[in-house]
Amino acid sequence: MKFNNLNVWLTEKSERGKKLIELGYTDVYGHPQAHIYYEKGIPEFDAILDYENYIKEGYLCTLLANENDISIFLAKLKGEKISDFGVASINRKNILSFDELESNDLLIVKEEESKHKTKSMLKTGTKMAFSGAGLLGGIVVNAINSSGGTSVDANTELSKGAKFILKYKDINDEEKSIVFYSSERSRYKVQLFLNTYYKSELPKQATNPSTNSSSNCFIATACYRDLYSPEVILLRKFRDDVLYKNFIGRIFIRTYYFTSPFFFERLLNNPKISNRIKYFIDKLIQVIKQNQF
């Protein structure tokens, strides 16, 4: 085990509060496909990790947003169970900002299911053949048991994507940074998470949303890339206090929530289109404000 349940605080401790959300991963035929990868910046982690090997050995990086801090969680999975982990936490009041940089040749886990399936079958089949069971028997056994907890090295590739440099102040009030990266496919999902939760102060709607105002404003969220930007909060309030109170408004809301989820990911992943739509939303917001809403 690399981490042996390591738990470190990069700034002073705080009452963590409830978990707000986590930036997790997708499963591809038993191989976790991370949305974000750790590169460097946490001394306790850097002393242990060769970052390429930690990915190939099946370690995952997950960001957890809590009321009072952000936690970086590195864990090795065997099936659904965690066999080893390390956690580093940053007190929310010490968070400064993040920068985003274009980058190439980033090591990620392959997302194509067929490549994982072939590699997994061949690896298990070869082992079974050497033990006298035969290659065919190995493939059949693996096809049945591939998700049952066996640990196979991750199938990796180099990819284009983005690096995210998270800045914070340590216990000595000095600026420090942590570097993560993501594939191009996950880039805007990571950006949305950081824009929303990587802040020294969160709006009250993020920590204690009411039943109505917590429902997603899909188009605006995709355009502003922040679940709780001032613009998104204003539009939710307009929806709840104005549109819900008349018949035509309620029809519009039903139609919007029926259709907008289909466009959310497309807009989130296409800044050119979402920025054009954002221009018209900005105009709408000006009208709302002029009417003293």
C-alpha positions in Angstrom: 0.0 0.0 0.0 1.3 3.5 -0.9 -0.8 5.8 1.4 -1.8 3.6 4.3 -4.8 5.8 5.0 -2.8 9.0 5.0 -4.7 12.1 6.2 -3.1 15.5 6.0 -4.2 19.2 6.3 -2.5 21.7 4.0 -3.9 24.5 6.1 -5.3 24.7 9.6 -8.1 22.3 10.5 -11.7 23.3 10.3 -15.1 21.8 11.0 -15.7 20.1 7.7 -19.5 20.4 7.6 -21.7 18.5 5.2 -20.5 17.2 1.9 -21.8 19.3 -0.9 -20.7 17.4 -4.0 -17.8 15.3 -5.3 -16.1 15.2 -8.7 -16.0 11.5 -9.2 -15.3 9.1 -12.1 -16.9 6.9 -14.7 -16.5 3.1 -14.8 -15.4 1.6 -18.1 -15.6 -2.2 -18.1 -14.2 -2.4 -14.5 -11.6 0.4 -15.1 -12.2 3.7 -13.4 -12.0 6.6 -15.9 -11.2 9.7 -13.8 -12.5 13.1 -14.5 -9.4 14.6 -12.9 -5.9 13.4 -12.3 -3.4 14.5 -9.6 0.0 15.6 -10.7 1.9 17.5 -8.0 1.8 20.0 -5.2 1.0 18.0 -2.0 4.4 17.2 -0.4 3.1 14.2 1.5 1.7 12.7 -1.7 4.7 13.7 -3.9 7.1 11.8 -1.5 5.1 8.6 -2.2 3.9 8.9 -5.8 5.2 8.4 -9.2 2.1 9.9 -10.8 2.2 7.7 -13.9 2.4 4.5 -11.8 -0.4 5.6 -9.4 -2.7 5.8 -12.4 -1.6 2.5 -13.9 -1.9 0.8 -10.6 -5.6 1.8 -10.4 -5.5 4.8 -8.0 -8.3 7.4 -8.5 -8.3 11.1 -7.7 -11.6 12.6 -6.5 -12.3 16.1 -5.3 -14.7 16.5 -2.4 -16.4 19.9 -1.7 -17.5 20.3 1.9 -19.1 23.3 3.5 -15.8 24.4 5.1 -13.1 22.8 3.0 -12.1 21.1 -0.2 -10.6 17.6 0.1 -8.3 15.8 -2.4 -9.0 12.0 -2.1 -6.6 9.5 -3.8 -7.8 5.9 -3.5 -7.2 2.5 -4.9 -10.2 0.5 -5.8 -10.6 -3.3 -6.0 -14.1 -3.8 -7.4 -16.3 -1.6 -5.3 -14.0 -1.6 -2.2 -11.3 0.9 -1.3 -8.0 -0.9 -0.5 -5.8 2.2 0.2 -6.3 5.9 0.3 -4.8 9.3 1.1 -6.7 12.5 1.9 -5.4 16.1 1.9 -7.7 19.0 2.9 -7.7 22.8 2.4 -9.7 25.0 4.7 -12.1 27.0 2.5 -11.1 30.4 3.8 -7.5 29.7 2.6 -8.6 29.0 -1.0 -7.4 31.7 -3.5 -8.1 30.8 -7.1 -7.4 28.4 -9.9 -5.8 28.8 -13.3 -6.5 26.7 -16.4 -3.9 25.9 -19.0 -4.0 24.0 -22.4 -1.8 21.0 -22.3 -0.8 18.0 -24.4 0.5 14.5 -23.6 -1.5 14.0 -20.4 -1.6 10.4 -19.1 -5.2 9.3 -18.8 -7.1 6.0 -18.6 -8.5 4.9 -22.0 -12.2 5.5 -22.3 -12.9 2.9 -25.0 -14.7 -0.1 -23.4 -13.5 -2.5 -26.1 -9.8 -1.9 -25.4 -10.2 -2.5 -21.7 -12.2 -5.6 -22.4 -9.6 -7.0 -24.8 -6.7 -6.3 -22.5 -8.6 -7.7 -19.5 -9.5 -10.9 -21.3 -6.0 -11.5 -22.8 -4.3 -10.9 -19.4 -6.6 -13.3 -17.5 -6.6 -15.7 -20.4 -2.8 -15.8 -20.5 -2.6 -16.5 -16.7 -5.2 -19.3 -17.1 -3.3 -20.8 -20.0 -0.1 -21.0 -18.0 -1.9 -22.7 -15.2 -3.2 -25.4 -17.5 -6.8 -24.2 -17.8 -6.5 -23.1 -21.4 -7.0 -19.6 -23.1 -10.7 -20.1 -23.8 -11.4 -21.0 -20.2 -9.6 -17.8 -19.1 -11.7 -15.6 -21.3 -14.9 -17.2 -20.1 -13.9 -16.9 -16.5 -12.9 -13.2 -16.8 -16.0 -12.3 -18.7 -18.0 -13.5 -15.7 -15.8 -12.2 -13.0 -14.3 -9.0 -14.4 -16.3 -6.8 -12.0 -16.0 -8.9 -8.9 -13.0 -7.3 -7.3 -9.9 -8.4 -9.3 -7.4 -5.6 -9.9 -6.0 -5.2 -13.4 -3.5 -2.5 -14.4 -5.3 0.5 -16.0 -5.0 0.8 -19.8 -3.6 4.3 -20.4 -2.9 6.7 -23.3 -1.6 10.2 -23.8 -4.3 12.8 -24.4 -4.9 16.5 -25.0 -6.6 18.3 -22.1 -6.2 21.0 -19.5 -4.1 21.6 -16.4 -5.7 23.2 -13.4 -3.5 25.0 -10.9 -5.3 25.4 -7.6 -3.9 28.2 -5.4 -4.2 28.5 -1.6 -2.5 30.0 1.4 -0.8 27.5 3.8 -0.6 27.8 7.6 2.3 30.3 7.2 0.2 32.5 5.0 2.4 31.7 2.0 0.9 31.0 -1.5 1.0 27.4 -2.6 -0.5 25.5 -5.5 -1.6 22.0 -6.5 -1.6 20.8 -10.1 -4.3 18.6 -11.5 -5.2 17.8 -15.1 -8.1 16.3 -17.1 -8.7 14.9 -20.6 -10.4 17.3 -23.1 -13.6 15.3 -22.7 -13.8 16.0 -19.0 -12.4 19.5 -19.1 -15.6 21.5 -18.7 -17.0 19.2 -16.1 -13.9 19.9 -14.0 -14.2 23.6 -14.8 -17.8 23.6 -13.6 -16.9 22.0 -10.4 -14.0 24.4 -9.6 -16.0 27.5 -10.7 -18.8 26.4 -8.3 -17.0 25.1 -5.3 -13.3 26.2 -5.3 -14.1 29.5 -3.5 -13.1 30.9 -0.1 -16.8 31.8 0.4 -19.9 30.1 -1.0 -23.3 31.7 -1.5 -25.9 30.5 0.9 -27.7 28.8 -2.0 -24.8 26.4 -2.3 -24.7 25.3 1.3 -28.4 25.4 2.2 -30.5 25.4 -1.0 -34.3 25.6 -0.7 -36.4 22.9 -2.4 -37.3 25.1 -5.4 -34.1 27.1 -5.9 -31.9 23.9 -5.8 -33.4 22.6 -9.1 -31.0 23.2 -12.0 -31.1 26.1 -14.4 -29.5 24.0 -17.2 -28.9 26.5 -20.0 -27.6 29.3 -17.7 -25.4 26.9 -15.7 -23.8 25.6 -18.9 -23.2 29.2 -20.1 -21.8 30.6 -16.9 -20.1 27.4 -15.8 -21.1 27.9 -12.2 -24.1 26.3 -10.5 -24.3 29.3 -8.1 -23.1 32.3 -10.1 -24.9 35.5 -9.3 -26.6 35.4 -12.7 -27.8 31.8 -12.2 -29.1 32.6 -8.7 -31.0 35.7 -10.1 -32.6 33.6 -12.9 -33.7 30.9 -10.4 -35.3 33.6 -8.2 -37.1 35.1 -11.2 -38.4 31.7 -12.1 -39.6 31.0 -8.5 -41.0 34.5 -7.7 -42.4 35.5 -11.1 -42.8 32.7 -13.7 -44.3 30.2 -11.2 -47.0 32.6 -10.3 -48.8 32.7 -13.7 -50.1 30.0 -16.0 -48.0 31.0 -19.1 -44.9 31.0 -16.9 -45.6 27.5 -15.6 -46.0 26.2 -19.1 -42.7 27.8 -20.1 -41.0 26.2 -17.1 -42.3 22.7 -17.9 -41.2 23.0 -21.5 -37.8 24.3 -20.4 -37.2 21.5 -18.0 -38.4 18.9 -20.5 -36.0 20.1 -23.3 -33.0 21.8 -21.6 -31.3 18.8 -20.0 -30.7 17.4 -23.6 -28.7 20.5 -24.4 -26.8 20.9 -21.2 -23.7 18.8 -21.9 -23.5 20.0 -25.5 -23.5 23.6 -24.3 -21.1 22.9 -21.5 -18.6 21.3 -23.8 -18.9 24.0 -26.6 -17.8 27.4 -25.3 -18.3 29.1 -28.7 -22.0 28.3 -28.7 -22.6 28.8 -25.0 -20.9 32.2 -25.1 -23.2 33.3 -27.8 -26.2 32.2 -25.8 -24.7 33.8 -22.7 -24.8 37.2 -24.6 -28.6 37.0 -24.9 -29.0 35.8 -21.3 -27.0 38.8 -20.2 -29.4 41.1 -22.0 -32.4 39.3 -20.3 -30.7 39.8 -16.9 -30.4 43.5 -17.6 -34.1 43.7 -18.4 -34.9 41.8 -15.2 -32.7 44.2 -13.1 -34.2 47.3 -14.8 -37.6 46.2 -13.7 -36.4 46.1 -10.1 -36.8 42.5 -9.7 
